[in-house]
């Protein structure tokens, strides 16, 4: 069962293991007075900071205030940049970090919220010039309280390193905690095992069937974006999943990246699979970040039978984003894609009872997932699976993080 329509569109905290704790700061306990003024630079900084941290903005031109607050039992430090002329507001951990052991791992954790959506950065870099960055995480982060954990493999570095936290722009950010640990590989694995919670979801792909053809979030190689060479569309041929299948016809070698997905269970092997038929010569690959983890040749000849293509891979212990890449030429139909934990491809099932597929309206540029300013901002959607008597809830989010809910869309019996 599937339902098609069109929408307006605008476009971890961890348990401890026996690891070396380098930094562990509760920013709600800020008692150190800070008062920095330089009239010539138009620099004014005041407030309180926790032990072990110091303001590092004396090179900039700004007005900022550090205020410890308590809200519903959560203690935190509000960093408010009221005026910014030059540079940014920056805090520094006041001790150099110990030199990391090669082959070990850093685990950086923080709890913050960023209601004003100013850019926030946390970094490990050289203390003195030139300021080489070893690690940097930068973004607007969530406007709600959230805990973030980042993990990195350490590398040799022959200079002293420091830990820095910055707000780049006017606005305020609330920070509750920052911690930094150094772990061996065994400690990192134990840390994962202590904190991993099995979701019990077999197929980790959010979208596993393709009733609208090219899905929003997929990426066709720029050299293949001419529709004269590659045609990607939904097809009347019903696939294994019970939904219309995806049809790709390419007269030249093409490359298509499927939407990125995340793997939580980094210890177990995983198997990716998809049902295919047609006349196709090419390859399917599972990649993580910039690394290919597994690849399988596809050699299909025209017949009426669906064949299951399978490849097993081991996750990257620090992998952030995984994706499936399809290459080749010919004509191919795809359906019932699955990524699951284990060495074998088991019977296909979607991760949830129903799926919501999204795609651009059909146009000369839709294969490149492009809509121009003078085009009406629309997106096609399809609800497939068991969604009888449900409601489709839609939230529009633009590139600035602004959100708006639109009216619920009732889903009937067909």
N, C-alpha and C positions, 0 to 999 in steps of 0.2 A: 504494500500500500504506500502511495506517495502523494504529496500535496504540493502543488507548484503555485507560486505567486510572485509579486514584485514589491519591493520596499523602497521608501525614500532612504537615501544613504548619504551621509556626510563623512566626505572624506577628510629557620629550622632549628628551633633552638636545639642544641645537642646535649645529650647526657655526657658527663665527663668520662674520659679515658685517661690512662696514665701518660699524659702528654705534657710537654713543657709549656706552661702558661707564661706568655711574655707580657701581655697587657690585659688587664681586667678592670674596667672602670665603670662605676655607677655614676652617671652624670647628674642624677638627682641629688647627690650629696656634694654640692658645690659650696665651698666655704672660703676659698682663696679670693681676696679682693683684687679686682683689676681696675686700674684707672690710668689710662694712657691718653695724653693730649699733645697734639702738635698743631698749633694754629697755622703755621706756614704750610703744612701739608693738608690742612683741613681734615685732620685725623682725630677722632674722638671715640674711645672705647672704654666702657665701664661695665661693672657687674661682678659676678663671681664665677670661678671655675673650680672643677674638682682637683684634688691633689694629683700631681703627676702630669698635669696639662698646663700649657701656657699659650697666651695669644701670640700669634706669629704674623700679625698684619701691620707692623710698624713701617713697612715699606709702601703701604697703600694710602689712598685718600678715601676715607669712609667714616661713617658714624655707625657704631654697632653697640649692642647691649646684650650681656649674658645674664639671664634671669632664671634661677632655680624655682621650679613650680611643682605643685602636687595636685593631681587631678584624679579624683575617684580612686585614690590609693596608688596611682602610678606617679613616681617621682621622675622628673626629667629636667633638662636644661633647655630653655628657649634661647636660641641664637637669632637675634633680630638685627638685620642690616637695614637701617633706616635711610641711609643715604650712601650712594656709591658713585665716586667720581673716577677712581683709578684703582685697578687691581681687584682683589677679593678679600673676604674675611676668612682667616685661616687660623686653626688651632694646631698645635704641635705637641706630641708626647715629648716630655722634657728629658728623656733619656735615649741615647742611641740604642737601636735594636741589636741584640746579639747577632754575630755573623752566622747565617744559616748553614746547616750541614747539607752539602750537595746530595740530592736524591730524596731529601725530606720534603714535607709539605707544610704550607701555611694554611691555617683555617681562620678566616677573618669573619667575625660575627658582629652585627649591630642591630639595635632596635631604634627605629625612628619613625616620625611622620613628617610630612612636608606639605602643609596646607596651602602655602603660597606658591608652590610649584617652582620656586627658584632652583637653579641647577645646583646639585650637591655632589661633592667628590670626596672620596676617601682613598688615600694613596700611601704607598711605601716608596720612598725615593731617597736619593743621596741627600745628605744634610747640607753639603756645601756645593758651590757651583763647580761644574755644570750640573744642573738639577736633573739627573737621569732618573726616570721613573722605572721601578721594577714592577710595580702593581698599581693600577688605578681603576677604580669603579666610579663611573660618573653618570648622572641622570637626574631626573626630577623625583624619582621614587614615589611612593604612594602618599596620598594626603591623609591616609588613615594609619594608625599604629600597625607596624608590621616588622617582623624579625627577618633579617637577611643573613645568609651565610654564603661566603665565597671561599673556594679552595683553589690553591695553586701549588705547582711543584716549584721548589726553591732552585735557584741557579747560582753558580759562583759569582760573587760580586766583591771586589777588593776595596770598596769604599764604605764608610760608615753610612748606615741607613736610618731613616726616621719614619715615624707614622704621623700622617697629617689628615685633618678633616677640614673641608672648606665649603663655604656657600658662595657661589659665583653669581652675583646679581643682588638686587634689592629684594627683600622679603624675609620671612622667618622660617626656621626649621626647629623641630623639637627632637632632641636626642636623649635617649634613656641609657643605653649601654653600648660599649665597644669592647670587644675582646679579641686577642690575637694569640693563637697557639701554634707551636711547631710540632709536627707529628711525623713519625716514621710511616712507611707504607703500611705496616702491620697495624699500627695505631689508627691510621685513617680507615682501614677496613673494619676494625673493631668499632670505631665510632659510627660508621655506616650501619653495621649490624645492630647496634644498640638503639639507633634512632629510626631504622626503616620500618614503615608500617605498610603492610601489604594491602593494597586497595581492593584486592579480589577481582579486579577488572582484567579479563583475559586479553582482549584486544586493546592495546594502548593507543591506537589511532582514533582520533576524534571523528574523522571522516574516512569511511572505508568503502563507500559506494558513491557513484559519480553520475547521478541522474541529470545534472546540468552541464555535463561536459567539463571543460577546463574550470577548475575550482579557484575561487579567490584564495590567494596566498601561494599558488603554484608559480613556478618561474620557468618560462621557455627561454632558451638561449637567444640572445639578441640577434644572432645571425639567422635564426629560424622564425623571426616574428613576422615575416612576410607571408600572408595567408595564401599566396600562390604556391608556396613550397610546402607548408604544413597546415593541415586542417584538423582541428580538434573540436569535437562536438559530442553531444549526447546522441544516442542511437536507439531505434525501436527494439533492437535486440535485447531481450531481457536476460540478465546475468544470473549467476548462482545466488546472489543476494535477494533476487526478486525485484530489483530496481533496474531501470534502463542502464545499459552499460556505456562506458566511455569509448569513443571511437577516435583513433588517431590514424591519419593518412599522411604519409610523408614521402615525397619523391626524392628527397636528399637526406643525408645523415642529419639527424636532429638530436637535441638534448633537452630533457625536461626534468626539472626538480620538483618533487612532490613536497607538500607542506612539511615544514620542520616539526619534529615531535621530540618529546623528552622521555628518557628512561630513568626510572627511580631505582630499580634494582640493578646496581652496577656490578654485582658479584656474579650473577647467573648469566649463562649464554642466552641469546635470544634468537628467534627465527622470524624472518620476514617472508611473507608469501602473498601472491596475487594470482587470480585466475585470468587466463588469457587465451585468445584464439585469433586466428588470422594468418597472414603471410608476412612474417617479420624476421629480419635478421639484425640482431643487436645485442644489447647487454643491459642488465639491471644491477645496480650497485647500492649498497648501504654505506653511507658516509657519516662521520662525526666530526663536526667543526671542519677542518681542512683535510682530514685523513679518511681514506677509503678503508673500510673494515672488512667488506666481503663483496664479491662480484660473481655473477653467473651469466653465462652466455644464453641468449634466447635465439632459437632457430625454429620458427613455426612455419608450417606449410598449410595451405588452405584446406580446411575441413570444418566440420560442424561441431567438433568436440572441444569443450573447455579443458585446458591443461593448467595444472597448478605449478607455478614457478616458485621455488623455495631457496632461501639461502640463510645459513646460520652464521652468527657473528658474536664476538665477545665485546661488551660495552667498554668504552674508554672510561677509566676510573675518574677522570676529571671532565668528562664530556658534557658540553652545555647544550648543543643542538644536533639532533640526528635528522637525516633526510634520506629519501629513496630517489635515485636518479635512473631515469629510463633513457637509453640511447638506441639509435638504429634507424632503419628506414623500412618502408612497406606499409601494410595496413594491419592494425592490431586493435582488438577490443579488450578492455580491462574491466574487472569487477572484483568485489569481495577481497579487498586488500586487508592484510592482517599483520601485526607485529606482536609477538607474545614471548613470554619467558619460557626457556626450554630449548632442547635440541631438535624438536620435531614440530612440524606444522600440524596442528590439530584442527578439528572441524571449525569452519568459519562461524564467527558470530560477531555482531557489532558490540562496541563497548557499552552502549546503553540501548534501551528499547527502541529509541528513534534517533535519527540524525538530522541536523539542519545543514544543508549544503548551500553555499553562496557562490554567485558568479556574476560577472559584469553583463549588462544587456548586450545583445548581439549587435556588433557594429564592425566597421573596417579595422578598428584598433582593439577590439575586445580580446583578441588572442594575446595581446601584450598587456592586458589588464589595465588599459589606459582609458580615462575619461577626461575630456577637456573642459575648460571653464565654461564654454558656451553650451555644453550638453547638460541636460537635466540630470541631477545626481540621483541615480537609481541603482538598485542592485536586485538581481533575481535571487529567489530563494526556493528551496524545495525541502519539505519535511518528508522523510521516508522512514518506514518502519511502523511500529505500533504507537501511534500518537492520537488515537481516536478520542474525541471529546476533550482534547487538551487545549491549552492556550500557548501561543508563541509569544514570548516576552522578548522585546528588542530594546537594546540600549545603543545609542549612537555615541561614538567617541571620536573626537577629531585629533589631529596630530599634536595639539597643545594639551591633551589630557582632559579637555572639557567634555562632560557627559550629559546626555539627555535621554530619558526613557520615553518611548512613544507608546501609544495605546496598544493593549494586548490584541493579538490576532487570534480569533477562535479557529481551531482546527476541527473540522467535522469528521464524517465517516469516510471521506474519500479525498 
